[in-house]
Amino acid sequence: MTTKLKAGDPAPDFTLTAHHGAPVSLADFRGRRLLLWFYPEAGTPGCTLEGRGFRDQIEYFNENNIVVAGVSCDPLDRIAEFAARENFPFLLLCDRDRAVALAYGACDNEKATHAARMSFLIGPSGLIERIYSQVDPRDHAARVLIDALGL
């Protein structure tokens, strides 16, 4: 999956419902970096492995003022169950109509069954710093931290 977005572009605005039921917008993260993590399907082996990587590294993300938020086209109840079962300390967002996945290039069309596995590191001013279109769920969290910290 490829995206038309590139580093330096403004991140497409969004408002989605989080796994806990409240609306969350891109503007909520101004002043902080945001890793917007698109994942195909809650509870599948790759998505679980990738999510656990973020969970297990969340202390380092927090220390470096980077918010992690996952986005899926799954129904809200499935996302909420996934977050609870895996004890994820970050937001999971429901993009049921695929509008956000389409805007970011994680879906090709509104009938796509799943979002592609890709992520966007968005800077404090809302500009895209880095796009991860080739993601290995085994080490994605560590790679983002290495890039974000300039290591």
C-alpha positions as CSV (number, residue, x, y, z in Angstrom):
1,M,0.0,0.0,0.0
2,T,1.3,3.4,-0.8
3,T,0.2,6.8,0.2
4,K,0.2,10.1,-1.6
5,L,1.2,11.8,1.6
6,K,4.9,12.5,2.2
7,A,7.0,13.8,5.1
8,G,6.4,17.5,5.6
9,D,2.8,17.4,4.5
10,P,0.1,18.4,7.0
11,A,-1.5,15.3,8.5
12,P,-5.1,14.9,7.4
13,D,-7.5,16.1,10.2
14,F,-9.8,13.5,11.8
15,T,-12.2,12.9,14.6
16,L,-12.8,9.3,15.5
17,T,-14.4,7.4,18.4
18,A,-11.8,5.9,20.8
19,H,-12.2,2.4,22.3
20,H,-13.5,4.0,25.5
21,G,-16.3,5.8,23.6
22,A,-15.1,9.4,23.5
23,P,-14.3,11.3,20.4
24,V,-10.7,12.0,19.6
25,S,-9.3,14.5,17.1
26,L,-6.0,15.2,15.5
27,A,-6.1,18.6,17.2
28,D,-6.1,16.9,20.6
29,F,-2.5,16.1,20.0
30,R,-1.1,19.5,19.1
31,G,2.1,20.2,20.9
32,R,2.9,16.5,21.1
33,R,4.1,14.0,18.6
34,L,1.6,11.3,17.6
35,L,2.3,7.9,16.1
36,L,-0.9,7.1,14.2
37,W,-0.7,3.3,13.8
38,F,-3.1,1.7,11.2
39,Y,-3.6,-2.0,11.7
40,P,-5.6,-4.5,9.7
41,E,-7.7,-6.4,12.3
42,A,-8.0,-6.4,16.1
43,G,-6.9,-9.7,17.7
44,T,-5.1,-11.2,14.8
45,P,-1.6,-12.5,15.4
46,G,0.3,-9.7,13.6
47,C,-1.8,-6.9,15.1
48,T,-1.5,-8.3,18.6
49,L,2.2,-8.7,18.3
50,E,2.6,-5.1,17.0
51,G,0.3,-3.7,19.7
52,R,2.1,-5.5,22.4
53,G,5.4,-3.9,21.1
54,F,3.8,-0.5,21.6
55,R,2.4,-1.5,25.0
56,D,5.8,-2.9,26.2
57,Q,7.6,0.2,25.0
58,I,5.0,2.8,26.1
59,E,7.2,4.1,28.9
60,Y,9.7,5.2,26.3
61,F,7.1,6.8,24.1
62,N,5.7,8.7,27.1
63,E,9.1,9.9,28.2
64,N,9.7,11.3,24.8
65,N,6.2,13.0,24.5
66,I,5.0,10.6,21.8
67,V,1.4,9.6,21.9
68,V,0.5,6.2,20.3
69,A,-2.9,5.8,18.7
70,G,-4.0,2.7,16.7
71,V,-6.6,3.0,14.0
72,S,-8.7,0.1,12.7
73,C,-11.9,-0.3,10.5
74,D,-13.1,-2.9,13.1
75,P,-16.4,-2.2,15.0
76,L,-16.0,-0.3,18.2
77,D,-16.9,-3.2,20.5
78,R,-14.2,-5.3,18.9
79,I,-11.6,-2.6,19.3
80,A,-12.6,-2.1,23.0
81,E,-12.4,-5.8,23.6
82,F,-8.9,-5.9,22.0
83,A,-7.7,-3.0,24.1
84,A,-9.0,-4.5,27.3
85,R,-7.7,-8.1,26.6
86,E,-4.2,-6.9,25.7
87,N,-4.1,-4.2,28.4
88,F,-3.2,-1.5,25.9
89,P,-2.4,1.8,27.6
90,F,-3.0,3.8,24.4
91,L,-5.9,4.8,22.3
92,L,-7.5,2.5,19.7
93,L,-9.7,4.5,17.3
94,C,-12.6,3.2,15.2
95,D,-12.6,4.2,11.5
96,R,-15.7,2.2,10.5
97,D,-16.4,4.3,7.4
98,R,-12.7,4.2,6.4
99,A,-12.6,8.0,5.9
100,V,-9.4,8.4,7.9
101,A,-7.7,5.3,6.4
102,L,-8.6,6.7,2.9
103,A,-7.2,10.1,3.7
104,Y,-3.9,8.6,4.9
105,G,-3.7,6.0,2.1
106,A,-4.1,3.0,4.4
107,C,-7.2,1.9,2.4
108,D,-7.7,2.1,-1.4
109,N,-11.4,2.5,-1.3
110,E,-14.4,2.7,1.1
111,K,-15.2,-1.0,0.6
112,A,-11.8,-2.2,1.7
113,T,-12.2,-4.9,4.4
114,H,-9.1,-3.8,6.4
115,A,-6.6,-1.0,6.6
116,A,-3.1,-1.7,5.6
117,R,-0.4,-2.0,8.2
118,M,1.3,1.4,8.1
119,S,2.1,4.3,10.5
120,F,2.6,8.0,10.5
121,L,4.8,9.9,12.9
122,I,3.1,13.3,13.2
123,G,5.0,16.3,14.7
124,P,3.8,18.7,17.4
125,S,2.6,21.2,14.7
126,G,0.6,18.6,12.8
127,L,3.1,17.9,10.0
128,I,4.0,14.4,9.0
129,E,7.6,13.6,10.1
130,R,7.9,10.1,8.9
131,I,5.8,7.5,7.1
132,Y,6.1,3.8,7.7
133,S,4.6,2.0,4.7
134,Q,6.7,-1.2,5.2
135,V,6.1,-2.4,8.8
136,D,7.3,-5.5,10.5
137,P,5.0,-6.0,13.5
138,R,7.9,-7.7,15.4
139,D,10.0,-4.6,15.8
140,H,7.9,-1.6,14.6
141,A,7.7,0.1,18.1
142,A,11.5,-0.1,18.5
143,R,12.1,1.3,15.0
144,V,9.8,4.2,15.6
145,L,11.6,5.1,18.8
146,I,15.0,4.9,17.1
147,D,13.8,7.2,14.3
148,A,12.0,9.6,16.6
149,L,15.0,9.9,18.9
150,G,17.4,10.3,16.1
151,L,19.5,7.3,17.1
